[in-house]
């Protein structure tokens, strides 16, 4: 995954955008995860595109997001993280 960033945000939602990986084959889907400081990563969604609207996110909490590309060969390395406080 490359260049993960925030495409927009609101009271309880955030749009994540990223670029597909340059190697490892064509992704079938992207797995999206988030976490709070000191907590484990949790799966929050699957996308077939390089953009995802994550709704119903908690407010006033610092959240970290990352994305993985997934294809027939398996799950790739995680993207860098982005931090959001809604």
N, C-alpha and C positions, 0 to 999 in steps of 0.2 A: 504494500500500500504506500501511496505517496501523497504528500501535500494535503493531509486531512485538515479541515478547517470548518468554521462556523459560517453557514450560509444565511442565517437569520435566527432570531429568537424572540420569544414572547413571554407571557406570564408563566406558562407551564409547558412550553414547547421549545425545541431547538431543531434547526435543520443542519445536519452534518453533510459535508461534501468531501469527496476524495477523488484521487486519480487511481486507475487500476495499476497493478504491479507491472513492471516491465519484463519480468521473466516468470517462469513457473507455469505457463499455460494460461488459457482463458478461464477466468473465474466463472463458476456456475451461479454462485450466490456470494454475498458478503454477510458476515456475521458481525453484529454490533454489540459491544459490551460497554458497561459503565460501572463506576465504583465511587464510593466516598473514601476519603483518607482513612486508612486503617482497616478498611473492609475488603473482602475478596471481590474480584470481578464477577459481574452477573450478566448473563445474556439478556438483551432487551429487544432484539429484533433481527430479522433477516431481510436483506434487500437484493433485488436483481439488478439494481441501478447503482450509480456512484453518488447517490444522494438519498437521504432518508429523513423524513420528518419523525422526530421522537416526541410524542405527545404524552401528557399526563406525567411530566417530570416534576420532582419536588422543588419547591421554591425556597430560597434563602440558604441553600446547601451547596457547597462546592462539590461539583461532580466532574469526574474524569471520564472521557470517552475514548474508545479505540475501535478499530475495524480490522477484520481478518478476511482475506480472500479464501474461498473454498471451491475446490474442483474435484475431479475424479481421483487425483493424486493425493488429496487430503487438504488439510488446513495450513495456510501459509503463516508467515511470521506476522505479528501484530503491527499495526501502524504506530506511528508516534501517537501520543495522547494530546487531546485538547481539553482545556478546563473551562467550565461554565458555571456561573452562579446566576440563577434566574430570579 
